[in-house]
């Protein structure tokens, strides 16, 4: 079943937002039609209480009412916090749809010198020689798998050091590390990374 916009809104009111026409305005949930974002896969809806919808006074708003993603083809609903980075969340969702059950992998290209790549990784990641050598046993090699946005960020870090890399979708991913920004490598962080990463991870290299 493919949902229309009207059907999606009706479904949200009945299943997630529980709109009650008899409730006071400050307790009556309403979707802000003027804020809806239309995507190929569905819609991003914004909502709050009806009193705030009418007054647009921030003091009337309910805190924490984040956007809702609605997939027109599957009926899937994803709710996000009010403090989320909208562009990042949409990108993540679209890359997940594109992956369609496959795995995003970041590779080090074979079009570069292995020893030179090891030295550059040592500098970028601030790891010792044995750790870098284990990461680059040969070239080309898959080095990380994970969320596409995270791998995009890591690829930019590689680019800044002259390390040639590329990203693929793999049905059966090769053996490599799952990537999240390591706490001990915060020297690589930038304003983009502030929105890109939410976890802390210590590698077992």
C-alpha positions as a Markdown table, in Angstrom:
| # | Residue | x | y | z |
|---|---|---|---|---|
| 1 | Unk | 0.0 | 0.0 | 0.0 |
| 2 | Unk | 1.2 | 3.5 | -0.9 |
| 3 | Unk | 0.0 | 6.2 | 1.5 |
| 4 | Unk | -1.3 | 9.6 | 0.3 |
| 5 | Unk | -0.5 | 12.7 | 2.3 |
| 6 | Unk | -4.0 | 12.7 | 3.8 |
| 7 | Unk | -3.8 | 9.1 | 4.7 |
| 8 | Unk | -0.4 | 9.6 | 6.3 |
| 9 | Unk | -1.7 | 12.5 | 8.5 |
| 10 | Unk | -4.7 | 10.5 | 9.5 |
| 11 | Unk | -2.6 | 7.6 | 10.4 |
| 12 | Unk | -0.2 | 9.7 | 12.5 |
| 13 | Unk | -3.1 | 11.3 | 14.4 |
| 14 | Unk | -4.6 | 7.9 | 15.3 |
| 15 | Unk | -1.4 | 5.9 | 16.0 |
| 16 | Unk | 1.3 | 8.3 | 17.3 |
| 17 | Unk | 0.0 | 11.7 | 18.1 |
| 18 | Unk | -3.4 | 10.6 | 19.5 |
| 19 | Unk | -5.2 | 13.8 | 18.6 |
| 20 | Unk | -8.3 | 14.4 | 20.8 |
| 21 | Unk | -10.7 | 17.0 | 19.4 |
| 22 | Unk | -12.2 | 17.5 | 22.9 |
| 23 | Unk | -8.9 | 18.2 | 24.7 |
| 24 | Unk | -7.9 | 21.8 | 25.6 |
| 25 | Unk | -5.8 | 23.6 | 23.0 |
| 26 | Unk | -2.6 | 23.2 | 24.9 |
| 27 | Unk | -3.1 | 19.4 | 25.0 |
| 28 | Unk | -4.5 | 19.0 | 21.5 |
| 29 | Unk | -1.8 | 17.8 | 19.1 |
| 30 | Unk | -1.7 | 19.3 | 15.6 |
| 31 | Unk | 0.6 | 18.8 | 12.5 |
| 32 | Unk | 2.0 | 22.1 | 11.2 |
| 33 | Unk | 1.0 | 21.8 | 7.5 |
| 34 | Unk | 3.1 | 24.8 | 6.6 |
| 35 | Unk | 6.3 | 23.0 | 7.8 |
| 36 | Unk | 5.8 | 19.6 | 6.1 |
| 37 | Unk | 8.8 | 18.5 | 3.9 |
| 38 | Unk | 8.0 | 16.3 | 0.9 |
| 39 | Unk | 10.5 | 13.7 | -0.1 |
| 40 | Unk | 10.5 | 10.9 | -2.7 |
| 41 | Unk | 10.1 | 8.3 | 0.1 |
| 42 | Unk | 7.4 | 10.2 | 2.0 |
| 43 | Unk | 7.2 | 13.2 | 4.3 |
| 44 | Unk | 8.8 | 14.9 | 7.3 |
| 45 | Unk | 6.0 | 16.2 | 9.6 |
| 46 | Unk | 6.4 | 18.8 | 12.4 |
| 47 | Unk | 3.8 | 19.0 | 15.2 |
| 48 | Unk | 3.1 | 20.6 | 18.6 |
| 49 | Unk | 0.0 | 21.6 | 20.5 |
| 50 | Unk | -2.7 | 23.6 | 18.9 |
| 51 | Unk | -2.3 | 26.6 | 21.3 |
| 52 | Unk | 1.2 | 27.1 | 20.1 |
| 53 | Unk | 0.1 | 26.6 | 16.5 |
| 54 | Unk | -2.3 | 29.5 | 16.9 |
| 55 | Unk | -0.1 | 31.9 | 19.0 |
| 56 | Unk | 3.4 | 30.9 | 17.8 |
| 57 | Unk | 4.5 | 31.9 | 21.3 |
| 58 | Unk | 7.4 | 29.7 | 22.3 |
| 59 | Unk | 6.2 | 29.7 | 25.9 |
| 60 | Unk | 3.1 | 27.8 | 24.7 |
| 61 | Unk | 5.1 | 25.0 | 22.9 |
| 62 | Unk | 5.7 | 21.5 | 24.2 |
| 63 | Unk | 9.4 | 20.8 | 24.5 |
| 64 | Unk | 10.7 | 17.7 | 22.8 |
| 65 | Unk | 8.2 | 17.5 | 20.0 |
| 66 | Unk | 10.6 | 16.5 | 17.2 |
| 67 | Unk | 10.0 | 15.7 | 13.6 |
| 68 | Unk | 8.2 | 12.6 | 12.3 |
| 69 | Unk | 9.4 | 10.7 | 9.2 |
| 70 | Unk | 6.7 | 8.8 | 7.4 |
| 71 | Unk | 7.5 | 6.4 | 4.6 |
| 72 | Unk | 4.8 | 6.5 | 2.0 |
| 73 | Unk | 5.5 | 3.0 | 0.7 |
| 74 | Unk | 5.9 | 1.1 | 4.0 |
| 75 | Unk | 4.0 | 3.1 | 6.5 |
| 76 | Unk | 7.1 | 3.3 | 8.7 |
| 77 | Unk | 7.2 | 6.1 | 11.2 |
| 78 | Unk | 10.3 | 7.4 | 12.8 |
| 79 | Unk | 10.2 | 10.0 | 15.6 |
| 80 | Unk | 13.2 | 12.2 | 16.3 |
| 81 | Unk | 14.1 | 14.6 | 19.1 |
| 82 | Unk | 13.5 | 18.3 | 18.8 |
| 83 | Unk | 17.2 | 18.9 | 19.0 |
| 84 | Unk | 18.1 | 16.7 | 16.0 |
| 85 | Unk | 20.1 | 17.9 | 13.0 |
| 86 | Unk | 17.4 | 17.7 | 10.3 |
| 87 | Unk | 19.7 | 17.6 | 7.3 |
| 88 | Unk | 21.8 | 14.8 | 8.9 |
| 89 | Unk | 18.8 | 12.7 | 9.9 |
| 90 | Unk | 17.2 | 13.0 | 6.4 |
| 91 | Unk | 20.6 | 12.0 | 4.8 |
| 92 | Unk | 20.9 | 9.0 | 7.2 |
| 93 | Unk | 17.4 | 7.8 | 6.4 |
| 94 | Unk | 17.9 | 8.2 | 2.6 |
| 95 | Unk | 21.2 | 6.4 | 2.7 |
| 96 | Unk | 19.6 | 3.6 | 4.7 |
| 97 | Unk | 16.9 | 3.3 | 2.1 |
| 98 | Unk | 19.5 | 3.2 | -0.7 |
| 99 | Unk | 21.5 | 0.5 | 1.1 |
| 100 | Unk | 18.4 | -1.7 | 1.2 |
| 101 | Unk | 19.9 | -4.2 | 3.7 |
| 102 | Unk | 23.4 | -3.9 | 2.3 |
| 103 | Unk | 26.4 | -2.5 | 4.2 |
| 104 | Unk | 28.3 | 0.8 | 3.5 |
| 105 | Unk | 32.0 | 0.1 | 3.4 |
| 106 | Unk | 35.0 | 2.5 | 3.3 |
| 107 | Unk | 38.0 | 1.3 | 1.3 |
| 108 | Unk | 41.6 | 2.4 | 1.0 |
| 109 | Unk | 42.4 | 2.5 | -2.7 |
| 110 | Unk | 45.1 | 0.3 | -4.3 |
| 111 | Unk | 46.2 | 3.3 | -6.3 |
| 112 | Unk | 48.7 | 4.4 | -3.6 |
| 113 | Unk | 51.8 | 3.3 | -1.8 |
| 114 | Unk | 51.1 | 1.0 | 1.2 |
| 115 | Unk | 54.0 | 2.3 | 3.3 |
| 116 | Unk | 53.1 | 5.9 | 2.6 |
| 117 | Unk | 49.5 | 5.1 | 3.5 |
| 118 | Unk | 50.5 | 3.5 | 6.8 |
| 119 | Unk | 52.6 | 6.6 | 7.7 |
| 120 | Unk | 49.7 | 8.9 | 6.9 |
| 121 | Unk | 47.3 | 6.8 | 8.9 |
| 122 | Unk | 49.7 | 6.9 | 11.9 |
| 123 | Unk | 49.6 | 10.7 | 11.7 |
| 124 | Unk | 45.9 | 11.1 | 11.2 |
| 125 | Unk | 44.7 | 8.5 | 13.8 |
| 126 | Unk | 47.7 | 9.0 | 16.1 |
| 127 | Unk | 48.3 | 5.2 | 16.4 |
| 128 | Unk | 51.5 | 3.2 | 16.5 |
| 129 | Unk | 53.1 | 1.4 | 13.6 |
| 130 | Unk | 51.8 | -2.1 | 14.3 |
| 131 | Unk | 48.2 | -0.8 | 14.6 |
| 132 | Unk | 48.5 | 1.0 | 11.3 |
| 133 | Unk | 50.1 | -2.0 | 9.6 |
| 134 | Unk | 47.1 | -4.2 | 10.8 |
| 135 | Unk | 44.7 | -1.7 | 9.2 |
| 136 | Unk | 46.6 | -1.7 | 5.9 |
| 137 | Unk | 47.6 | -5.3 | 5.5 |
| 138 | Unk | 47.4 | -4.8 | 1.7 |
| 139 | Unk | 45.8 | -2.5 | -0.8 |
| 140 | Unk | 43.0 | -2.1 | -1.7 |
| 141 | Unk | 41.4 | -2.9 | 1.7 |
| 142 | Unk | 38.1 | -2.3 | 3.4 |
| 143 | Unk | 39.0 | -0.4 | 6.6 |
| 144 | Unk | 35.5 | 0.6 | 8.1 |
| 145 | Unk | 31.9 | -0.2 | 7.7 |
| 146 | Unk | 28.9 | 1.7 | 9.2 |
| 147 | Unk | 26.6 | 4.7 | 8.8 |
| 148 | Unk | 27.2 | 6.4 | 5.4 |
| 149 | Unk | 27.4 | 9.9 | 6.9 |
| 150 | Unk | 30.1 | 8.7 | 9.3 |
| 151 | Unk | 32.1 | 7.1 | 6.5 |
| 152 | Unk | 31.7 | 10.3 | 4.4 |
| 153 | Unk | 33.3 | 12.2 | 7.3 |
| 154 | Unk | 36.1 | 9.8 | 7.6 |
| 155 | Unk | 36.7 | 9.9 | 3.9 |
| 156 | Unk | 37.1 | 13.7 | 4.2 |
| 157 | Unk | 39.7 | 13.1 | 6.9 |
| 158 | Unk | 41.6 | 10.8 | 4.6 |
| 159 | Unk | 41.4 | 13.3 | 1.7 |
| 160 | Unk | 43.0 | 15.9 | 4.0 |
| 161 | Unk | 46.0 | 13.7 | 4.4 |
| 162 | Unk | 46.2 | 12.6 | 0.8 |
| 163 | Unk | 44.9 | 9.1 | 1.5 |
| 164 | Unk | 42.8 | 7.8 | -1.5 |
| 165 | Unk | 39.6 | 6.1 | -0.5 |
| 166 | Unk | 36.1 | 5.2 | -1.7 |
| 167 | Unk | 32.8 | 4.0 | -0.4 |
| 168 | Unk | 30.8 | 1.0 | -1.7 |
| 169 | Unk | 27.7 | -1.0 | -0.8 |
| 170 | Unk | 28.4 | -4.6 | 0.0 |
| 171 | Unk | 25.9 | -7.5 | 0.2 |
| 172 | Unk | 28.5 | -9.4 | 2.2 |
| 173 | Unk | 30.8 | -6.9 | 3.8 |
| 174 | Unk | 34.5 | -7.8 | 4.1 |
| 175 | Unk | 36.1 | -8.1 | 7.5 |
| 176 | Unk | 36.7 | -4.6 | 8.8 |
| 177 | Unk | 36.0 | -2.4 | 11.8 |
| 178 | Unk | 32.6 | -0.9 | 12.6 |
| 179 | Unk | 33.2 | 2.9 | 12.6 |
| 180 | Unk | 32.2 | 5.5 | 15.1 |
| 181 | Unk | 34.3 | 8.5 | 16.0 |
| 182 | Unk | 36.9 | 7.3 | 18.6 |
| 183 | Unk | 37.1 | 9.3 | 21.7 |
| 184 | Unk | 40.9 | 9.3 | 21.7 |
| 185 | Unk | 40.9 | 10.8 | 18.1 |
| 186 | Unk | 38.9 | 13.9 | 18.9 |
| 187 | Unk | 41.7 | 15.9 | 17.3 |
| 188 | Unk | 40.0 | 14.9 | 14.0 |
| 189 | Unk | 36.7 | 16.5 | 15.0 |
| 190 | Unk | 35.3 | 19.6 | 13.3 |
| 191 | Unk | 31.9 | 21.3 | 13.2 |
| 192 | Unk | 30.5 | 18.6 | 10.9 |
| 193 | Unk | 31.6 | 15.9 | 13.3 |
| 194 | Unk | 29.7 | 17.5 | 16.1 |
| 195 | Unk | 26.5 | 16.6 | 14.3 |
| 196 | Unk | 27.7 | 13.4 | 12.7 |
| 197 | Unk | 28.6 | 11.3 | 15.8 |
| 198 | Unk | 26.7 | 10.4 | 18.9 |
| 199 | Unk | 28.7 | 7.4 | 20.2 |
| 200 | Unk | 32.1 | 6.8 | 21.7 |
| 201 | Unk | 34.1 | 3.8 | 20.7 |
| 202 | Unk | 37.6 | 2.5 | 21.6 |
| 203 | Unk | 39.1 | 0.5 | 18.7 |
| 204 | Unk | 40.6 | -3.0 | 19.3 |
| 205 | Unk | 43.5 | -2.4 | 16.9 |
